[in-house]
C-alpha cells in the first residue's frame, strides 16, 4: 500500500511496474458509490437470438488482471473494500454459485491519501493486515523536483519490459525457497512479540504507547519480504539485516498507537524504530 499526498506519481509508479514486467494492468478508482460487483464482476442474462434460450453469463470485473491498482482505497464503503480484500486472500471470485480463479501472478497495490478524511472510510485493522507493506511516498528532493517539473507530461516516457509473467513467477518461487536461519526467525519473532503490550517481551516504556501489536501474519510477511530482499541482492540466504530494513514497511500499518502515544505525537513508525533498535542492544 502506497501512502502519500496527491501528486506524487503513486499511480504512475504502479503502472510503470506493470509495463516493466509485462503484466496485464487494471485500475479501479475507488469512490463512495462503488459496489462490490463493480470490482469483482457480475452475472448478466443473455438471450440467444436463434433459440430464444436464456442463460446467465459472468462478466469479469477489473480485478481480473495480473496487477491491480486500488486507487484511494479508503474512499469506498467497507462492503466494497471487503470484496476486494476477500478476493486478494482467496485468489478467486465467487458469483452465481461458481468460483472464478484470478489470473496468476496476481498482485494488488493500493493508494491512500493520509491528509484527507472527509468522505473516507478507514480500513479496519484486520483488513489493513492483508497488505504486505505500507510504503510512505514522500516529496522528492529539490534536484529531482526541478527535473520533474520540466518534463513534458503529454509524452510519458516509454518503459521497456524486462521480464514477463512466467519469469516473474519463477523468480517468486525461487525467492520463497531461500533458507532462513534460526537466528533470523528468532529476530522476527522477538520483534513481533515485542510489539504486543500484553506480552512480557514488550519494553516497559512502550506498553502504554501501543494499543494493538502485530500478529503472526506480520512475522510471515516479514520473512517473505526478507527473502525477496536477499534474492534481489543476489544472496542465497536471509540475514538479520534484511529484517531490520523491512521491519518498518511491514509493521507500520499493523501496530496501532494508543491514545497516550497520539496525545504525545508519537507515531507507529517511531514505535517501530525503537522496537527495531532493541534487536541490536
Secondary structure, DSSP 8 states (H G I E B T S, - for coil): -EE--TTS-HHHHHHHHHHHTT--EEEEE--TT--HHHHHEEEEEEE-TTT--EEEEEEE-TT-SSEEEEETGGGS-HHHHHHHHHHHHHSEEEETTEEEE--SS-EEEEEE-SS--TT-----HHHHTTSS--EE-----HHHHHHHHTS-TTS---------HHHHHHHHHHHHTSEE-HHHHHHHHHHHHHT-TTSTTS-GGGGGGEEE---HHHHHHHHHHHHHHHHHTT-SEE-HHHHHHHHHHHHTTT-EE-HHHHHTT--HHHHHHHHHHGGG-
